[in-house]
């Protein structure tokens, strides 16, 4: 069984290009619940990683909430 993933947009801090990121739900939840675990975001346009700001974490929290509220497909075995 594959790990559930949540998708959300990220904006490259170098050029402003927006792309869709896919992260494991467990990693995102841990970062949102723990102040000591940063969420590392990635911009493929510049092959650039950075730590999500408080504003970015708030946006991710909203996407995560929408993902949790949406009907999820049945797990495949």
C-alpha positions in Angstrom: 0.0 0.0 0.0 1.4 3.4 -0.9 1.8 6.3 1.5 -1.0 9.0 1.3 0.2 12.2 -0.3 -1.1 15.7 -0.1 -0.6 18.2 -2.9 -0.3 22.0 -2.6 1.2 24.8 -4.6 4.6 26.3 -3.8 6.1 29.5 -5.1 9.8 29.7 -5.9 11.3 32.4 -3.7 13.9 33.1 -6.5 11.7 33.7 -9.5 8.0 33.4 -8.4 7.2 30.4 -10.5 4.5 28.3 -8.9 4.5 24.5 -9.0 2.6 21.7 -7.3 4.4 19.9 -4.5 3.5 16.4 -3.3 4.5 15.4 0.2 3.7 12.5 2.4 0.7 13.4 4.7 2.7 12.1 7.8 5.6 14.5 7.0 3.3 17.5 6.6 1.3 16.7 9.7 4.5 16.3 11.8 5.8 19.7 10.6 2.5 21.4 11.3 2.2 19.9 14.7 5.8 20.3 15.8 7.6 23.6 16.1 10.9 21.7 16.1 10.4 19.8 12.8 10.7 22.2 9.8 8.8 21.6 6.5 11.3 21.8 3.7 9.8 23.1 0.4 11.3 22.6 -3.0 11.2 24.6 -6.2 12.2 22.5 -9.3 12.7 25.5 -11.5 15.9 26.4 -9.5 16.5 23.0 -7.8 16.1 25.0 -4.6 15.1 23.9 -1.1 14.0 26.2 1.8 12.3 26.0 5.1 8.6 27.0 5.0 7.9 30.3 6.6 5.0 30.8 9.1 2.9 32.2 6.3 3.7 29.2 4.0 2.9 26.8 6.9 -0.5 28.5 7.3 -1.2 28.0 3.6 -0.2 24.3 3.8 -2.4 23.9 6.9 -5.4 25.1 4.8 -4.6 22.7 2.0 -4.1 19.9 4.5 -7.5 20.7 6.1 -9.2 20.6 2.6 -7.4 17.3 1.9 -8.6 15.7 5.1 -12.2 16.9 4.5 -12.3 15.5 1.0 -13.5 11.9 0.4 -10.4 9.7 0.1 -10.2 6.8 -2.4 -10.3 3.3 -0.9 -6.8 1.9 -0.2 -5.5 -0.6 -2.8 -4.1 -3.9 -1.7 
